[in-house]
Amino acid sequence: MNDVFELACIGNYTKDTIITPSGTNFTDGGAINYSAHAANLMGVKTIVVTRLAKEDYRVIEKFEKEGIAYRVTYTPSSTLMELYYPTIDPDIRTLSVEATAGTITAEDVDGLKVKSAVIGPSLRGEVGLDVIKALKGYGATVAADMQGYIRVLRDKELKYEPWGGMKETLQWVDVVKSDMVEAEFLTGETDIRSAAKVYASMGPKEIVLTHRDGMMVFAGGEFFEFGFYPKELIGRSGRGDTCIGSYMAARLTNPPQQAGRWSAAVTSLKMENLGPFHRSMADVEELIHSKYNHGAF
C-alpha cells in the first residue's frame, strides 16, 4: 500500500453494550470507528489500523462502503465492552471488558504514509509508545487520547490507575485529547486551564479537553472554548473520539481555533444519534453559523 493518507485512526474496534437511564443498546464502537467516519465525512483521506474478530467483518465492510482504507488483523475475539451511564452526565460511567483483541504494534504501521494520526486505545497496553515513535519517524503529527492510557483492566473492570510512563510518552505526542475526569486524575488539577497547562508542560503543542458542556483547545499559549449543542443527548458514547477525529481532520488545513469550532459542531451533531457521525457538512456549517458566532474568529 503506497498511498499517502491524511489521517490514520489507530486502535481496536469494540463491540459495545451501552446502558443508560433510557435503556440498553448494542453498537459497533471503538475510537477508530467514531474518529474515522467523522474525518471521512469531512473529506479527509483516512485509514484505520485495527484488530477485530472475523465475525465482526461488517465493520470493515462499512469502511469499504464509505471509502475508508484499513489495515486489519483478525483475532479470536473482538474487544467486548459494556458502558454503563447511571445518569445523563456523559462523564460519569462504568466500563467493563469481557475480552480484548490484543495489542497493536509498530509492525502494524510499518511504512504507513500519513500526515496525521489519532491514537485511540480502549485500555492501557493496546497501543504502545513503539507505535507513536514509528509514526513520528514517518513524519506524522500524532494525537493521543488519554482514555487508552489511564484505563487498566483489572479482572473484567476498567479502572483508572496512575500512569508512570506519562511523561515519557507525551514528549512524543503533538496533541493530547482528554476529558476532565481523566485530566483531573492524571494532572491533579480540577481547573480545566490548569490541567491543560500541565499536559502541555510535558511536550504536546496542543491540548483538546472535553467536558459535559463542551470542549476547550489550548494552543500557542491561548485558550479557545466551545459549547456542545445537541438537540437531544442520545449518542453519549463516542463523543471524545468524534471530537479528536474531527479536530485532527480540520487541523490539517485550519488553525487551532477554527479546527476546535468545527470539532465542537461535529461532536454536537454526533451526540444526537447512536453510532458514528453521519450528518452532512451543510448541517455542520448551519450549526456553526447559528451557535458559534456565525463562524467568525
Buried (B, 14 or more C-beta within 10 A) or exposed (E): EEEEBBBBBBBBBBBBBBBBEEEEBEBBBBBBBBBBBBBBBBEBBBBBBBBBBEEBEEBBEBBEEBEBBBBBBBBEBBBBBBBBBEEEEBBEBEBBBEBBBBBBBBEBBEEBBBBBBBBBBBBBBBBBBBBBBBBBEBEBBBBBBBBBBBBBBEEEEBEBEEBEEBEEBBEBBBBBBBBBBBBBBBBEBEEBEEBBBBBBEBBBBBBBBBBBEBBBBBBEEEBBBBEBBBEEBBBBBBBBBBBBBBBBBBBBEBBBBBBBBBBBBBBBBBBBBBBBBEBEEEBBEBBBEEBBEEBEE
